[in-house]
Amino acid sequence: MSDHVIEREELRARAAGLIDSDGIRSGSVNGHRTLTRLPSTSRKRCSCGCGKRATHVGLGDGLALMSGCELRVRRWVRDGDSRGAA
């Protein structure tokens, strides 16, 4: 994951008012969620049970919060954290 992607997402979150002056982020529940690809050298496996490589990372307000296969991360971006944790 490149630094410019994270910086761009953090600037977008600041502009939207999701990060205040104290640096408090809104998290995965109320925040702006996006995804980005991991480097092809990643060997971590997805934890959803599909057995595939973790090819993507989920960003909440520019902060990497989770990783997994593309389908799992896309569902997380769409629905948020289904467990209710912030």
C-alpha positions as CSV (number, residue, x, y, z in Angstrom):
1,M,0.0,0.0,0.0
2,S,1.5,3.3,-1.0
3,D,1.8,6.3,1.3
4,H,0.2,8.7,-1.2
5,V,-3.0,6.7,-1.1
6,I,-3.2,6.9,2.7
7,E,-2.4,10.6,2.7
8,R,-5.0,11.3,0.0
9,E,-7.7,9.4,2.1
10,E,-6.7,11.2,5.3
11,L,-6.9,14.6,3.5
12,R,-10.3,13.6,2.2
13,A,-11.5,12.6,5.7
14,R,-10.2,15.9,7.2
15,A,-12.0,17.9,4.5
16,A,-15.2,16.0,5.2
17,G,-14.8,16.8,8.9
18,L,-14.4,13.2,10.0
19,I,-11.0,13.9,11.7
20,D,-11.1,16.8,14.2
21,S,-8.2,19.0,15.4
22,D,-7.3,16.4,18.1
23,G,-6.7,13.7,15.4
24,I,-9.8,11.7,16.5
25,R,-11.1,9.6,13.7
26,S,-14.7,8.4,13.3
27,G,-13.7,4.8,12.7
28,S,-15.1,2.0,10.6
29,V,-18.8,2.5,11.6
30,N,-19.4,6.2,10.7
31,G,-16.2,6.9,8.8
32,H,-15.4,7.1,5.1
33,R,-14.4,3.5,4.1
34,T,-12.4,2.7,1.0
35,L,-10.1,-0.1,-0.2
36,T,-6.8,-0.4,-1.9
37,R,-4.7,-3.3,-3.3
38,L,-1.8,-4.8,-1.3
39,P,1.5,-5.5,-2.9
40,S,1.6,-8.8,-4.8
41,T,4.2,-10.0,-2.4
42,S,1.7,-10.3,0.4
43,R,1.4,-13.9,1.7
44,K,-1.2,-13.4,4.4
45,R,-4.4,-15.4,3.9
46,C,-7.9,-14.0,4.2
47,S,-9.7,-14.8,7.4
48,C,-13.2,-15.2,5.9
49,G,-12.5,-18.9,5.2
50,C,-12.1,-18.7,1.4
51,G,-8.5,-19.7,1.5
52,K,-7.4,-17.0,-0.9
53,R,-4.6,-14.5,-0.3
54,A,-5.3,-11.2,1.4
55,T,-5.1,-9.0,-1.7
56,H,-6.8,-5.8,-0.4
57,V,-6.8,-3.6,2.7
58,G,-9.8,-1.7,4.0
59,L,-9.2,1.9,5.0
60,G,-11.4,3.8,7.4
61,D,-10.7,7.5,7.1
62,G,-7.3,6.8,5.6
63,L,-6.3,4.3,8.3
64,A,-5.8,0.7,7.5
65,L,-8.3,-1.3,9.6
66,M,-8.6,-4.7,8.0
67,S,-7.4,-6.9,5.2
68,G,-8.7,-9.8,3.2
69,C,-9.7,-11.1,-0.2
70,E,-11.3,-8.5,-2.6
71,L,-14.8,-9.7,-1.9
72,R,-14.5,-9.5,1.9
73,V,-13.0,-6.0,1.8
74,R,-15.6,-4.8,-0.7
75,R,-18.4,-6.0,1.6
76,W,-16.7,-4.3,4.5
77,V,-16.5,-1.0,2.6
78,R,-20.2,-1.3,1.7
79,D,-21.6,-2.5,5.1
80,G,-19.0,-1.4,7.6
81,D,-18.0,-3.5,10.6
82,S,-20.7,-6.0,11.1
83,R,-19.6,-6.8,14.6
84,G,-20.4,-3.3,15.8
85,A,-16.9,-2.4,16.9
86,A,-15.6,1.0,16.1
